Amino acid sequence: MSTNIPLSGARLWDSLMEMARIGATPKGGCNRQTLTDLDAEGRALLRRWGEACGLALTVDRVGNMVFRREGRDPSRAPVALGSHLDTQPTGGKFDGVLGVLAGLELMRALHEAGAETEAPLLLINWTNEEGARFSPPMMGSGAAMGIFTEAEVLAKRAPDGAVFGEELRRIGWQGEADPADLQRVGAYLELHIEQGRLLEDGGFDVGIVTHALAQSWFEVAVEGEESHGGSPMAGRRDALMAAAPLIGAVEEIALATVSAAGEPGRGTVGVVEVYPSSRNVAPGRAWFTVDFRHGDPDSLARMGEALAARAAGIAAARGVTATVAPFWHSPLTPFDDALVRRCRDAAAARGYRWRDIPTGIGHDAVYMARRVPTVMLFTPCHGGISHNEAESITPAWAEAGLRVLADAALATAGLVKPGA
């Protein structure tokens, strides 16, 4: 199944390092947030690279960049590869960028070889995957797949008041194509760093992502009564002291909720706010967010139920009220069985050590999978460190991911044999 087109791991690595100079940070990472001048600069570099290997670029109304390489049969649904160039404020060199530039390297190798595929190939740079400047994340793929309307995406505001649509036009990257056109692609493949350490710890070269975990987000409000910091402890209705064991319960519930396959849940408290936030006042209100994830939807539902039950018990014991309100839910999202098998076959044919793995993190591929046959590949990531300037992978890991991605994509698109 391995292909013999001139893929270059060294050229991929050089491209990663060159892109990393745009928005480079003192600690070795990248700050190339979406719809900034630096994002525009990274997009312009990708455009030059794409056009140099014969790709035709279109840009849609939410700024997604779509490069096309024609196939022998243009009536066939195209096979797409991609990810994103935008980063966190203190992001790394590889999150998202690896998937875009690995797709570019495949296009370059095909161009060098003068090779053809039966189906057209697309390379996509999605707008605002990170959600660092404009929230929520994955807006470009979300708009394309009908998760968000174009109007709501273009109207989003950053904390500094900047408007998504205005910034998109300001940097010169709002196109005229309909993002929904991407619902007609025949398959989507995305290479990404793992953002965890299962592959590195297990000595694996590549991970085949079989599904995305289900997610449920909640907002928890605990209401008590303010009291002076010098008042007696007895009789206080301190909202923070009530919230503290409930926050601790999030981790406990996640670890205790184990599926039949032996998989525990994942729980995170990401934001905590306390009112009135005065040094000498016992808080009358505490508010925090909860992010639960699990590979088994029934287990995920039990986690939410356990949190609500724990909140009710703490509220009764401490004389406060505790409300657990659902905020957002993303269902368990399986990736395409045929594409998963194709990636396994490609890894095995190359002699790589591989394993099946879920993603507990949202990616553009997760939204794509709701409409389009989709698969993800992971490369290992040192220490699982990501969204961090210290994010690190090796050239060998990048090349392994590239070669499995290329083989699976070409098997899907139908690489035309020389002389055929």
C-alpha positions in Angstrom: 0.0 0.0 0.0 3.0 2.3 0.4 3.5 4.9 -2.3 6.7 5.8 -4.0 6.1 9.5 -4.7 9.1 11.7 -3.4 7.7 12.7 0.0 10.4 14.6 2.0 10.3 14.6 5.7 13.2 17.1 5.7 11.2 19.5 3.5 8.2 19.2 5.8 10.4 20.0 8.8 12.0 23.0 7.1 8.5 24.3 6.3 7.3 23.9 9.9 10.3 25.8 11.1 9.8 28.6 8.5 6.1 29.0 9.4 7.1 29.1 13.1 9.1 32.2 12.5 5.8 34.1 11.9 4.7 35.0 15.3 7.7 33.4 17.0 7.8 33.9 20.8 10.9 34.3 23.0 10.4 30.9 24.6 10.4 29.1 21.2 6.6 28.9 20.5 4.2 30.9 18.3 1.6 33.6 18.9 -0.3 33.7 15.6 -3.8 34.2 16.7 -6.7 34.1 14.2 -7.4 37.2 12.0 -4.4 39.1 13.3 -1.7 40.6 11.0 0.5 37.6 11.8 -2.3 35.2 10.8 -2.5 37.1 7.5 1.3 36.7 7.0 1.1 33.0 7.7 -1.8 32.6 5.2 0.2 34.5 2.6 3.2 32.2 3.0 0.9 29.2 2.6 -0.6 30.7 -0.5 2.8 31.2 -2.1 3.8 27.6 -1.3 0.5 26.2 -2.6 0.6 28.2 -5.8 4.2 27.2 -6.4 3.2 23.6 -6.7 0.2 24.3 -9.0 -2.6 24.4 -6.6 -5.6 26.7 -7.2 -6.8 28.7 -4.2 -10.3 29.7 -3.2 -11.3 31.4 0.0 -14.8 31.2 1.5 -16.9 33.8 3.3 -15.5 32.8 6.7 -11.9 32.8 5.6 -11.3 29.1 5.1 -8.5 28.6 2.6 -9.1 25.7 0.1 -6.4 24.7 -2.3 -7.4 22.3 -5.1 -5.4 19.9 -7.2 -7.4 18.5 -10.0 -7.9 14.7 -10.5 -8.2 12.7 -13.6 -11.9 12.5 -12.9 -13.1 16.0 -11.8 -16.6 14.7 -11.3 -15.5 12.6 -8.3 -15.9 14.1 -4.9 -12.6 15.5 -3.7 -10.4 14.0 -1.0 -9.5 16.7 1.5 -6.6 17.1 4.0 -6.0 19.9 6.4 -6.0 21.5 9.8 -5.2 25.1 10.9 -2.4 27.7 11.1 -3.8 29.8 14.0 -2.3 29.4 17.4 -2.9 30.1 21.1 -1.2 33.2 22.5 1.5 31.0 24.0 1.1 28.2 21.4 3.7 25.8 19.9 5.0 25.2 16.5 3.1 22.1 15.6 -0.5 22.1 16.9 -2.6 22.4 13.7 0.3 23.5 11.5 1.6 20.0 11.1 -1.6 18.9 9.5 -1.7 21.8 7.0 2.0 21.4 6.0 1.9 17.6 5.8 -0.9 18.0 3.3 1.2 20.6 1.4 4.1 18.2 1.3 1.9 15.6 -0.3 0.9 18.1 -2.9 4.5 19.1 -3.5 5.5 15.5 -3.9 2.8 14.8 -6.4 3.7 17.9 -8.3 7.4 16.9 -8.5 6.5 13.4 -9.7 3.9 14.6 -12.2 1.6 12.1 -10.7 -2.2 12.1 -11.0 -5.0 10.9 -8.7 -8.4 9.9 -9.9 -10.3 12.2 -7.5 -9.3 15.8 -6.9 -7.4 16.6 -3.8 -8.0 19.6 -1.5 -5.8 21.2 1.2 -7.7 23.2 3.8 -6.5 25.8 6.3 -9.5 26.2 8.6 -10.2 29.6 10.2 -10.1 30.0 14.0 -9.7 26.4 15.1 -8.2 27.6 18.4 -10.9 30.0 19.6 -8.2 31.9 21.5 -9.2 35.4 20.2 -12.8 34.7 19.1 -14.8 32.1 20.9 -16.0 29.3 20.4 -13.3 27.3 18.6 -13.5 25.6 15.3 -15.6 28.3 13.7 -14.4 27.8 10.1 -15.2 24.0 10.0 -18.3 24.7 12.1 -19.7 27.2 9.6 -18.8 24.8 6.7 -20.6 21.9 8.3 -23.7 23.9 9.4 -22.9 23.8 13.1 -22.9 27.6 13.1 -24.5 30.1 10.7 -22.2 32.4 8.8 -24.0 35.4 10.4 -23.2 34.3 13.9 -19.6 33.6 13.1 -19.0 37.0 11.4 -20.7 38.8 14.3 -18.5 37.2 17.1 -16.6 39.7 19.2 -13.2 39.3 20.8 -12.8 40.5 24.4 -11.2 43.7 23.1 -14.3 44.5 21.0 -12.9 43.4 17.6 -15.6 41.9 15.3 -14.8 38.7 13.5 -16.1 39.8 10.1 -14.5 43.2 10.3 -11.1 41.7 11.2 -11.5 39.1 8.4 -12.0 41.9 5.9 -9.3 44.1 7.4 -6.6 41.5 6.9 -7.8 40.8 3.4 -8.9 37.2 3.8 -12.6 37.1 3.3 -13.5 35.3 0.1 -16.7 34.8 -1.8 -17.0 31.0 -1.8 -19.8 29.3 0.1 -18.3 27.4 3.1 -21.1 24.8 2.8 -19.5 23.6 -0.5 -17.1 21.6 1.7 -20.0 19.3 2.7 -19.6 17.7 -0.7 -16.1 16.4 -0.2 -15.8 12.6 -0.4 -13.4 12.2 2.6 -11.4 14.2 5.0 -8.1 13.3 6.7 -6.3 15.3 9.4 -2.9 14.8 10.9 -2.3 16.3 14.4 0.0 16.0 17.4 -1.6 13.9 20.1 -1.7 16.5 22.9 -1.3 13.7 25.3 1.5 11.1 26.1 -0.1 7.7 25.3 1.9 7.3 22.1 5.2 8.5 23.5 4.9 6.4 26.6 4.0 3.4 24.6 6.8 3.8 22.1 4.3 4.2 19.2 5.1 6.0 15.9 1.6 6.9 15.0 -1.9 6.8 16.5 -5.1 6.0 14.4 -7.9 8.0 15.9 -11.1 6.0 16.0 -13.5 8.4 17.7 -13.9 11.7 19.6 -15.1 11.5 23.1 -18.5 12.8 24.1 -18.4 16.0 26.0 -20.8 17.8 28.4 -20.1 21.2 29.8 -21.9 22.7 32.8 -22.0 26.0 34.7 -22.3 25.7 38.5 -23.5 28.5 40.7 -23.3 28.3 44.5 -25.3 31.0 46.4 -24.7 31.6 50.1 -24.4 34.8 52.1 -21.6 37.3 52.5 -20.2 37.7 55.9 -17.3 39.7 57.5 -14.0 37.9 57.7 -13.9 38.5 61.4 -17.3 37.1 62.1 -17.6 33.7 63.9 -17.3 30.6 61.7 -20.4 29.1 63.1 -23.5 29.9 61.0 -21.6 31.2 58.0 -23.1 30.4 54.6 -19.8 30.7 52.7 -20.4 30.0 49.0 -16.7 29.3 48.3 -16.3 26.8 51.1 -19.3 25.0 49.7 -18.0 25.2 46.2 -14.5 23.9 47.1 -15.5 20.2 47.8 -17.8 20.3 44.8 -14.8 21.4 42.6 -12.8 18.6 44.1 -15.6 16.2 43.3 -15.2 16.8 39.6 -11.9 14.9 39.5 -13.2 12.2 41.8 -16.3 11.7 39.7 -14.3 11.5 36.4 -11.8 8.9 37.8 -14.6 6.8 39.4 -16.7 6.7 36.2 -15.2 3.8 34.4 -16.8 2.2 31.3 -17.2 -1.5 30.7 -14.0 -1.3 28.6 -12.1 0.1 31.6 -11.9 3.7 30.4 -12.3 6.4 33.1 -13.8 9.8 32.4 -12.1 13.2 32.2 -13.1 16.2 34.3 -11.9 19.8 34.3 -12.8 23.0 36.2 -11.5 25.7 33.9 -13.0 28.9 35.2 -13.8 30.0 38.8 -15.3 33.3 39.8 -16.0 34.5 43.4 -18.2 37.3 44.5 -17.7 39.9 45.9 -14.0 39.0 45.7 -12.9 41.0 48.7 -10.1 39.9 51.0 -12.1 40.2 54.2 -15.5 39.0 53.0 -16.6 35.4 53.1 -18.1 35.0 49.5 -21.8 35.0 49.0 -21.5 33.5 45.5 -19.1 31.2 43.7 -19.4 30.2 40.0 -17.4 27.7 38.1 -17.3 25.7 34.8 -17.2 21.9 34.5 -16.0 20.0 31.4 -16.8 16.3 31.5 -15.7 13.9 28.7 -16.0 10.2 28.2 -15.8 7.6 25.5 -19.1 6.0 26.6 -22.2 8.3 26.4 -24.0 6.5 29.2 -21.0 6.9 31.5 -20.9 10.6 30.6 -24.5 11.0 31.5 -23.8 9.3 34.9 -21.0 11.9 35.5 -23.4 14.7 35.1 -26.0 13.0 37.4 -23.3 12.4 40.0 -22.3 16.1 40.0 -25.9 17.2 40.4 -26.4 14.8 43.3 -23.1 15.9 45.0 -24.2 19.5 44.6 -27.6 18.9 46.2 -25.9 17.1 49.2 -23.4 19.9 49.8 -26.0 22.6 49.5 -28.3 20.9 52.1 -25.4 20.4 54.5 -24.1 24.0 54.3 -27.3 25.9 53.9 -26.6 27.2 50.4 -28.1 26.7 47.0 -26.2 25.0 44.3 -27.4 24.9 40.7 -25.8 22.7 38.0 -26.8 24.0 34.6 -26.0 22.3 31.3 -24.1 24.6 29.0 -23.0 22.6 25.9 -22.9 19.0 24.7 -21.0 17.3 21.9 -22.0 13.7 21.2 -19.6 10.8 20.8 -18.3 11.1 17.2 -17.0 8.0 15.5 -14.6 8.3 12.6 -15.2 6.4 9.4 -14.5 2.7 9.6 -13.1 2.4 6.1 -10.7 5.3 6.5 -9.6 4.0 9.9 -8.8 0.6 8.4 -7.0 2.3 5.5 -4.8 4.2 8.0 -4.1 1.0 10.0 -3.1 -0.7 6.8 -0.8 2.2 5.7 0.9 2.2 9.1 1.4 -1.5 9.1 2.7 -1.5 5.5 5.4 1.1 6.5 6.4 -1.0 9.5 5.4 1.6 12.0 4.3 0.9 15.5 0.7 2.1 15.8 -2.3 1.9 18.1 -5.9 2.9 18.0 -6.6 6.0 20.1 -9.5 8.3 20.9 -9.3 12.1 20.9 -10.6 13.8 24.0 -10.0 17.2 22.3 -12.1 19.0 19.8 -10.6 19.3 16.3 -12.0 20.4 12.9 -12.1 16.7 12.0 -14.8 16.2 14.7 -17.1 18.7 13.0 -16.3 17.3 9.6 -17.2 13.8 10.8 -20.8 14.8 11.2 -21.2 15.3 7.5 -18.2 13.7 5.7 -16.3 10.4 6.1 -13.4 11.5 8.3 -10.3 10.1 10.1 -7.6 11.6 12.2 -3.9 10.5 12.7 -1.8 11.5 15.7 1.9 11.8 16.0 3.5 11.5 19.5 4.1 14.7 21.4 6.9 15.1 24.0 5.3 14.9 27.5 1.9 15.5 26.0 2.7 19.2 26.3 0.6 21.4 23.9 -0.9 24.9 23.9 2.5 25.7 25.3 5.6 27.3 23.8 7.5 24.1 24.9 5.4 21.9 22.6 7.8 19.5 20.8 7.9 16.6 18.4 10.7 15.0 16.5 11.3 15.1 12.7 10.9 11.3 12.7 7.5 11.5 14.2 6.4 14.1 11.8 7.7 12.0 8.8 5.9 8.9 10.1 2.6 10.9 10.3 3.2 12.4 6.8 3.8 9.0 5.2 0.7 7.3 6.7 -1.4 10.3 5.9 -0.2 10.3 2.3 -0.6 6.6 1.7 -4.2 6.7 3.2 -5.1 9.8 1.2 -3.8 8.5 -2.1 -5.5 5.1 -1.5 -8.7 7.0 -1.0 -8.2 9.4 -4.0 -6.9 6.7 -6.3 -3.2 7.3 -7.3 -2.9 6.7 -11.0 -0.1 4.3 -11.8 2.5 5.5 -14.3 1.5 4.6 -17.8 -2.1 3.9 -16.9 
